[in-house]
Amino acid sequence: MAKTLIKTTCDLQPDNSYSKTSIYYTTGLLARGLDPITTVTEPAISCSVFTMPAGTQLESFCTLDSNGAGVRRIIKFIDIQFLNWQSTEEVADSACDFTCDLNSPYVSATPTTTPTSTDGKIRLDVTTTYPPIVVYNATLGSPTTNTLYSAPGITPATYIVNYDNVAPGTYAFAIQDNNNCRFTTAPVVVAVGSAPGTGSGQHYDWFKYELTGNGFAKGTPFQLQGWAWSKATKVPYQVTGVPITYPNFYQQATYQKGDIVWYSNQGVSTNWQQAFFRATRDLKPADFPPTNAVPAPNRYGQSTAEWENVGTFYGGTIYYTTGAGFAGVPVSEPYFTGYRTPATSGGWWYYEENSVTRYGWDSFYRAKKRIESKYFTNHLMDAPPTRPDLWEKVNNYDTFYYAIPEQQAIDQYTIGTLARTVRYHLFNPQQLMYVPTSTDFQRVDGFDFVLFDDTTPGVETQLGDLVVLDVIKNDIDERGAENGSVAILATSPSMPIQYHLRNGVRTGYVQDNTTGIYERLSPGRYAVDITDANNRYASVEFDIEDRYQARWKLTFDDVDAEPLEIQFFERDWTGPVTDVCGTDTPVILSWDHGGDPAGYLPEAVGANLQFNVRTEVAQQFVDTILKDDRNHRIDYYRGGKLHFRGYIDATTYQEALLSPGQTVTLTATDGLGQLKNTKFINHRRERQVGRTSMLSILLKCLSFCDVNLPLYCGNNLRDELMTANGDPYLEAYVNRSTYDQKDGEVIKDEDIIDCRTVLDAILRVFNAQLFQADGSWRIIALNEVHDVFATRVFSPAGTLLTGMDTTMPPLRILPDQDATGPRELYWINSTQSRTTVAAAQILKATIDLKLEANLLRNGEFAEWDAANTRPLYWSTQGTPGVTRAKGEKAKEYAVQFAGYSTTLSPSNYLLSPAAPHLEGQDEDGMVVEFKAQLTPTTQNPAELTATLNFQVVCDGAPVGPLLPVLISSKDKWKKHTLNLPMGLPGTSVRVRLIKPVATDVASLASTLSVSYVALAIQPGLVDWSDVKQDFVEVENNEGITTGIRLDDVELAHADLPLLPAFNSKAMAPKKMDVYAWRHAVSLADFTATTAWKRPGYPNTAPLLDNAAQDRMALRSVPSSEVTGEVAGPGIHFLRIGLMLDMPEDLEGKFLVLSCFKNERMGTARITVRKLGDGYYGNAQPDVPDDARIGYKNGRLGYRISVVNGAEGFRTAQP
């Protein structure tokens, strides 16, 4: 949103300064129903009055008119002094069709009735022109009610949406209407309610309270006391004497389920009690004949389930007796302790059957039978939780005993640059210890305290590692040249990254940049220093090698006397260059697509050069196969221009053992075939990760061919958000982990994909083909190559090169007497073969949906720092007690926590790397998944438990309560899932793994291990686990029904999958969903791509649709392939990837698919396929009567001249 200044006023002050008032208009707010005007008043030394000229357009946006039609609303400035300071104009605009007006202008929340209840309420008012609506929250699910409030037919429609029984917390809601519009509400807070029974008086933000009063003094009123927090002064304060206002029980009253009353059976001499009771059902006097009285909430009432005890002040009804009899004197104790051995010899303490005692802060237990201390060691009773045979826990007895959970924040606020979270630690339960100076076991009182967890967001957002992802290097391709290059890819949480080339460069060379690309490097060893915005440092060292020296050279001329040269380069050769002789047998430069005439064309076609040399000594060339396949490089030049570069295929070598003068046939390849045996790994031999441009992936794969050639990109299928003349491979970003063949498992070498598969996958998206020709790598788009198309050239390191000749004029096959132009050919004989393939009727393009399982780098803890004290990319704060341990499976690692206590310590944690996040309408739901196990460190058959707390951190600041997960020793590597709330702030999300908390002392004898932590996006807040594939199926649009179904086109990359929605239409993805899918294509800023088209195409379509339509366009009518031998003046231009026509033979524009060219004789055997209709010139040359005839290269033909780039027949002069 942009701010525009519309008016400035100046008020002169007594000290000759000014009070400057500036009024701004903020775009984007008015369309959302918000006030766009902002006024800022500030002191100024000087001031100039300004008013925007009337009639200036402030903004325009799409909206709906009164009839629900999409229009463009234009906002113009008039004068801020008037009430109507703006003028509004609405004009028709097709771009505004299906405009969304879905909105939620009102969202409110009602607090819970008590701190422990979950009876909060949320109301949303929703308006839309396209009813009905769907409302959803990941935690609460669908609403309790969703009611149309406005009258039917009224536009826009208004809905009132209610959620009941909501727990305290912060909630945001996703809304969708019948127009597939989506809207996310602002977060709303359901506050914690007051203490129970305190009425509508003063509200306290309690963090601890308890029932007070003498529970054994009949009729004494009960009160609450405890501690509350002041959100104004940010300090705790003590609260005493808050009365409980529940009414006394009356037998003739009518009660509804849930009503609470105070009851005291003061007239009863035994088992006397006074307490609060809750009605378990509706109670009316008439329902209890013949007395017509509601049963009192005594033991009879409880036993028949009319009432349940929800609060009393038993505090431990413990009695003392001696050997002579019962004292019958109840003793009030605030906690159950089992008590100490009585001073009176022979006595003991006991609990009566059904006596209720309080143990810990808010837990109550009822004795199943009489329990006497004399039967226990040292007359010390066991704690109730340890003796389920003696005690049963009483539910709903803790209504008036409350302490805020330690993981729940009392308050969160900022102090300058600090983000503070306030929590409360309750010492619970009190412990027993033996005092050595006495024979008594005594209760030891612990200490409750408020704790402050401070974070510096500006620091925490920078935590993480600067890591070099990959180094793409190209060595010197010619001795003495300075054309080495390197492209370094690095990542950091603190962008931007600066690169500094440290040494070994010539004067004037630019050593510093932010791209990591260095070109025009001479041979030598280099070092690059890498720093980020937080001054992290990394370095890379690499060698630019110049190891190839010419050993042999073969020179010869073709039939047109053009000089040809083949140079043999040997790695580390230091001797002289030896001229060698060839033979009369052909030198064949070939490309063979090897495809089926009825199938798709391959994504990449390798080039081969086959030639013969004659030995002057025996075994002269045997060195070409004695080492690896990169030992001998072949450069082939025609007329001084490089036409082929590759390496000798070191497979076989055959010649007579002793005699010289033998013919040896050698074959060199361009390396594309060997990419099938080359793993897609980085410079450290690690599998590739991270999002990067398709271009960088192409260059990475081609760098393994070791030929150092530029790349010509002739594909122009662009998304509508790309720049008009930009290169799609440069602007389209994809995730390199798309190619991982396994997820969440040990990745073995055989599981890492090969570079050829990766290369083909990117080319397949655009129906493009790659090959080497004319000393460069070339990419053509099969749906564009038959027409005029733009081509961009990149260096091997990825720099866009300008001033390059990118034209690819087509060839023509004419009768031999007519083929006299420089780009014309003729058939050598009349034995050409033609294969005609029927039109296809149907085909399907598919994409495997790969949901990004983990946005946290190294979330599986595979990489560790040098000391093995923390996973790489993760950070430790305080003393979390983290070490590396064995993971769930072989060769896997886990994070192990040890040395924890029974007390929560929020300042000791393991912090994840950052995951991207977007706010507002671009946000989507997120989920945390992890797998953990608790392992006893001693031989202990009992169950041990510990709590692992997670803290969500947004832009470095903690948000919301801790998310606790109980881990049990009974579970082995159990998976846990936590849904994060919508409405999170900021542009990044991290999670803290707080140092675990043992549930009890016994559980301290354990270690807690986590095998992975994953943070993922849940697109549309729906479960995608069963959705494995997306597809588009297209049929022949020419009406041809042949029944032929082509093979499925299987893509590795496509746009984001769309959610099915109303009216059988797909719902557009949210921007944040780009991060959710590994296969998804996006722009560099993670903007989703959705609509692609080629130049000249009428409409846009998703990438998957284009993949299907592109291939059907080439097979919607019968297709022809022609194979034959050609010669002619244009033979030296001939290669694959060129278009030609043959107006004397067949109508159409044909692509050269395969070419076996005899370089010496000037002939070639080619296979061409029709890709388009029409011709590249006149169907038949119109030869003038006075056209001149002459011989060239022994062939009679018409003489051609070229004037201003146009060819014509040379005529006789009058």
PEGIZI-V787928 format. One record per backbone hydrogen bond with DSSP energy under -0.5 kcal/mol. NH is the residue of the N-H (numbers start at 0). CO is the residue of the C=O. If there is no record, write none. Layout:
# PEGIZI-V787928
NH_CO ; NH_CO
This chain:
# PEGIZI-V787928
3_24 ; 5_22 ; 6_22 ; 7_49 ; 8_20 ; 10_18 ; 11_9 ; 12_16 ; 15_12 ; 17_43 ; 18_10 ; 19_17 ; 19_41 ; 20_8 ; 20_18 ; 21_19 ; 21_39 ; 22_6 ; 23_37 ; 24_3 ; 25_35 ; 26_1 ; 26_24 ; 28_25 ; 31_28 ; 32_29 ; 33_28 ; 37_23 ; 39_21 ; 41_19 ; 43_17 ; 49_7 ; 51_5 ; 54_76 ; 55_52 ; 57_74 ; 58_74 ; 60_72 ; 62_70 ; 64_68 ; 67_64 ; 70_62 ; 71_90 ; 72_60 ; 72_70 ; 73_71 ; 73_88 ; 74_58 ; 74_72 ; 75_73 ; 75_86 ; 76_55 ; 77_84 ; 81_78 ; 84_82 ; 86_75 ; 88_73 ; 90_71 ; 92_69 ; 95_92 ; 96_93 ; 98_95 ; 102_126 ; 105_124 ; 107_122 ; 109_120 ; 111_190 ; 116_113 ; 119_165 ; 120_109 ; 121_162 ; 122_107 ; 123_160 ; 124_105 ; 125_123 ; 125_158 ; 126_102 ; 127_156 ; 133_175 ; 135_173 ; 136_140 ; 140_136 ; 143_161 ; 144_161 ; 146_159 ; 148_146 ; 148_157 ; 149_157 ; 153_150 ; 156_127 ; 158_125 ; 159_146 ; 160_123 ; 160_158 ; 161_144 ; 162_121 ; 165_119 ; 168_189 ; 170_187 ; 173_135 ; 174_182 ; 175_133 ; 176_180 ; 177_129 ; 177_131 ; 179_176 ; 182_174 ; 184_172 ; 184_182 ; 187_170 ; 189_168 ; 189_187 ; 190_188 ; 192_113 ; 197_194 ; 200_197 ; 205_203 ; 206_226 ; 207_226 ; 208_401 ; 209_224 ; 211_222 ; 214_212 ; 216_213 ; 217_215 ; 219_216 ; 222_211 ; 223_241 ; 224_209 ; 225_238 ; 226_207 ; 227_236 ; 228_204 ; 229_234 ; 230_228 ; 233_229 ; 234_229 ; 236_227 ; 238_225 ; 241_223 ; 242_240 ; 243_221 ; 244_196 ; 248_261 ; 252_249 ; 254_282 ; 257_278 ; 258_255 ; 260_276 ; 261_246 ; 262_274 ; 264_272 ; 265_263 ; 267_264 ; 274_262 ; 275_310 ; 276_260 ; 277_307 ; 278_258 ; 279_305 ; 280_305 ; 282_254 ; 286_283 ; 287_284 ; 291_287 ; 292_287 ; 293_250 ; 297_295 ; 300_295 ; 301_297 ; 302_298 ; 303_299 ; 304_301 ; 305_300 ; 306_300 ; 307_277 ; 309_275 ; 310_275 ; 312_273 ; 315_355 ; 316_355 ; 317_315 ; 317_330 ; 318_349 ; 319_328 ; 320_347 ; 321_324 ; 324_321 ; 326_319 ; 327_319 ; 329_327 ; 330_317 ; 332_315 ; 332_330 ; 335_357 ; 344_342 ; 346_343 ; 347_320 ; 349_318 ; 350_370 ; 353_366 ; 354_351 ; 356_364 ; 358_362 ; 362_358 ; 363_393 ; 364_356 ; 365_391 ; 366_354 ; 367_389 ; 368_389 ; 370_350 ; 372_348 ; 374_371 ; 375_372 ; 378_375 ; 379_376 ; 380_337 ; 380_378 ; 385_382 ; 386_383 ; 389_386 ; 390_386 ; 391_365 ; 393_363 ; 394_392 ; 396_393 ; 398_309 ; 400_397 ; 401_208 ; 403_206 ; 407_404 ; 409_421 ; 410_421 ; 412_419 ; 414_417 ; 417_414 ; 418_454 ; 419_412 ; 419_417 ; 420_452 ; 421_410 ; 422_450 ; 424_448 ; 425_423 ; 426_424 ; 427_425 ; 430_443 ; 432_441 ; 434_432 ; 434_439 ; 435_433 ; 437_434 ; 441_432 ; 441_439 ; 443_430 ; 444_442 ; 448_424 ; 450_422 ; 452_420 ; 452_450 ; 453_451 ; 454_418 ; 456_416 ; 456_454 ; 458_455 ; 459_455 ; 460_456 ; 461_458 ; 462_459 ; 466_464 ; 466_490 ; 468_466 ; 468_488 ; 469_488 ; 471_486 ; 472_470 ; 473_484 ; 475_544 ; 480_477 ; 483_520 ; 484_473 ; 485_517 ; 486_471 ; 487_515 ; 488_469 ; 488_486 ; 489_487 ; 490_466 ; 494_492 ; 497_530 ; 498_512 ; 499_528 ; 500_510 ; 501_499 ; 501_526 ; 508_505 ; 510_508 ; 512_498 ; 517_485 ; 517_515 ; 520_483 ; 523_543 ; 525_541 ; 527_539 ; 528_499 ; 529_537 ; 530_497 ; 531_535 ; 532_493 ; 534_531 ; 537_529 ; 539_527 ; 541_525 ; 543_523 ; 544_542 ; 548_546 ; 548_569 ; 550_567 ; 551_567 ; 552_577 ; 553_565 ; 554_552 ; 555_563 ; 557_561 ; 558_1159 ; 560_557 ; 563_555 ; 564_636 ; 565_553 ; 566_564 ; 566_634 ; 567_551 ; 568_566 ; 568_632 ; 569_548 ; 570_630 ; 571_546 ; 572_546 ; 572_569 ; 577_550 ; 579_552 ; 580_613 ; 582_611 ; 587_585 ; 587_609 ; 588_586 ; 588_1156 ; 589_587 ; 589_607 ; 590_1154 ; 591_605 ; 592_590 ; 598_595 ; 604_769 ; 607_589 ; 608_667 ; 609_587 ; 610_665 ; 612_663 ; 613_580 ; 614_661 ; 619_616 ; 621_618 ; 623_620 ; 624_621 ; 625_622 ; 630_627 ; 632_568 ; 633_645 ; 634_566 ; 635_643 ; 636_564 ; 636_634 ; 637_640 ; 638_562 ; 640_637 ; 642_635 ; 643_635 ; 645_633 ; 646_668 ; 647_631 ; 648_666 ; 649_647 ; 650_648 ; 651_648 ; 660_614 ; 663_612 ; 663_661 ; 665_610 ; 665_663 ; 667_608 ; 668_646 ; 669_606 ; 674_670 ; 674_671 ; 675_672 ; 676_673 ; 677_674 ; 678_676 ; 679_752 ; 680_678 ; 681_685 ; 684_681 ; 687_679 ; 691_733 ; 693_728 ; 693_731 ; 694_728 ; 696_692 ; 697_693 ; 698_694 ; 699_695 ; 700_696 ; 701_697 ; 702_698 ; 703_699 ; 703_700 ; 704_701 ; 705_702 ; 710_793 ; 711_776 ; 712_710 ; 712_791 ; 713_711 ; 713_778 ; 717_715 ; 717_1092 ; 719_1090 ; 721_718 ; 725_722 ; 727_714 ; 727_725 ; 729_726 ; 730_726 ; 731_727 ; 732_730 ; 732_1081 ; 733_691 ; 734_1077 ; 735_689 ; 735_733 ; 737_734 ; 738_735 ; 739_736 ; 740_750 ; 747_745 ; 750_747 ; 751_748 ; 754_674 ; 754_677 ; 755_674 ; 757_753 ; 758_754 ; 759_755 ; 760_756 ; 761_757 ; 762_758 ; 763_759 ; 764_760 ; 765_761 ; 765_762 ; 766_763 ; 767_762 ; 768_779 ; 769_602 ; 770_777 ; 771_604 ; 772_775 ; 773_642 ; 774_642 ; 775_772 ; 776_709 ; 777_770 ; 778_711 ; 779_768 ; 780_713 ; 781_766 ; 781_779 ; 783_780 ; 784_780 ; 786_783 ; 791_712 ; 792_800 ; 793_710 ; 794_798 ; 797_794 ; 800_792 ; 805_803 ; 810_1138 ; 811_822 ; 812_1140 ; 813_811 ; 813_824 ; 817_814 ; 818_814 ; 819_817 ; 823_820 ; 824_811 ; 825_1126 ; 827_1124 ; 832_1122 ; 834_1120 ; 836_834 ; 836_1118 ; 839_1114 ; 840_1043 ; 841_1043 ; 842_1033 ; 844_1031 ; 845_1048 ; 846_1029 ; 847_1050 ; 848_846 ; 848_1027 ; 849_847 ; 850_848 ; 851_1075 ; 852_850 ; 854_1014 ; 856_854 ; 858_855 ; 860_857 ; 864_869 ; 867_864 ; 871_862 ; 873_870 ; 874_910 ; 876_908 ; 882_895 ; 883_867 ; 884_893 ; 886_891 ; 891_888 ; 893_884 ; 894_1009 ; 895_882 ; 895_893 ; 896_894 ; 896_1007 ; 897_880 ; 900_995 ; 907_904 ; 908_876 ; 908_906 ; 909_992 ; 910_874 ; 910_908 ; 911_990 ; 914_988 ; 916_986 ; 921_918 ; 922_919 ; 924_1017 ; 926_1015 ; 927_977 ; 928_1013 ; 929_975 ; 930_1011 ; 931_973 ; 932_1008 ; 933_967 ; 933_970 ; 934_932 ; 934_1006 ; 935_933 ; 936_1004 ; 937_1004 ; 939_937 ; 945_966 ; 946_996 ; 947_945 ; 947_964 ; 948_946 ; 949_962 ; 950_991 ; 951_958 ; 952_989 ; 953_956 ; 954_952 ; 954_987 ; 956_953 ; 958_951 ; 961_406 ; 962_949 ; 963_961 ; 964_947 ; 966_945 ; 968_943 ; 970_967 ; 972_970 ; 973_931 ; 975_929 ; 977_927 ; 979_925 ; 979_977 ; 988_914 ; 989_952 ; 991_950 ; 992_909 ; 993_948 ; 993_991 ; 994_904 ; 994_907 ; 996_946 ; 997_900 ; 998_944 ; 1003_1000 ; 1004_1001 ; 1005_1003 ; 1006_934 ; 1007_896 ; 1008_932 ; 1008_1006 ; 1009_894 ; 1010_930 ; 1011_930 ; 1012_858 ; 1013_928 ; 1015_926 ; 1015_1013 ; 1017_924 ; 1018_1016 ; 1020_1017 ; 1021_1018 ; 1023_1021 ; 1026_1023 ; 1027_1025 ; 1029_846 ; 1031_844 ; 1033_842 ; 1035_840 ; 1038_1035 ; 1041_1039 ; 1045_841 ; 1045_1043 ; 1048_843 ; 1049_1047 ; 1050_845 ; 1050_1048 ; 1053_1078 ; 1055_1088 ; 1058_1066 ; 1060_1064 ; 1063_1060 ; 1064_1061 ; 1066_1058 ; 1071_921 ; 1072_1069 ; 1073_1070 ; 1074_1071 ; 1075_1072 ; 1076_1072 ; 1076_1073 ; 1077_849 ; 1078_849 ; 1079_1076 ; 1080_1053 ; 1081_732 ; 1082_1086 ; 1085_1082 ; 1088_1080 ; 1091_1100 ; 1092_717 ; 1096_1093 ; 1100_1091 ; 1105_1101 ; 1106_1102 ; 1107_1103 ; 1108_1104 ; 1109_1105 ; 1110_1106 ; 1111_1107 ; 1112_1108 ; 1113_1109 ; 1114_1111 ; 1115_1111 ; 1118_836 ; 1120_834 ; 1121_1167 ; 1122_832 ; 1123_1165 ; 1125_1163 ; 1126_825 ; 1128_818 ; 1129_823 ; 1130_1127 ; 1131_1128 ; 1132_1129 ; 1133_1129 ; 1133_1130 ; 1136_1151 ; 1137_1134 ; 1139_1149 ; 1140_810 ; 1141_1145 ; 1143_812 ; 1144_1141 ; 1145_1141 ; 1147_1173 ; 1148_1171 ; 1149_1139 ; 1149_1147 ; 1150_1168 ; 1151_1137 ; 1152_1150 ; 1152_1166 ; 1153_1166 ; 1154_590 ; 1155_1164 ; 1156_588 ; 1156_1154 ; 1157_1155 ; 1157_1162 ; 1158_586 ; 1158_1156 ; 1161_1157 ; 1162_1157 ; 1163_1125 ; 1164_1155 ; 1165_1123 ; 1165_1163 ; 1166_1153 ; 1167_1121 ; 1168_1150 ; 1169_1119 ; 1170_1148 ; 1171_1148 ; 1182_1180 ; 1186_1183 ; 1187_1209 ; 1189_1196 ; 1191_1194 ; 1194_1191 ; 1196_1189 ; 1197_816 ; 1198_1187 ; 1200_1207 ; 1202_1200 ; 1202_1205 ; 1205_1202 ; 1207_1200 ; 1209_1198 ; 1210_1208 ; 1211_1185
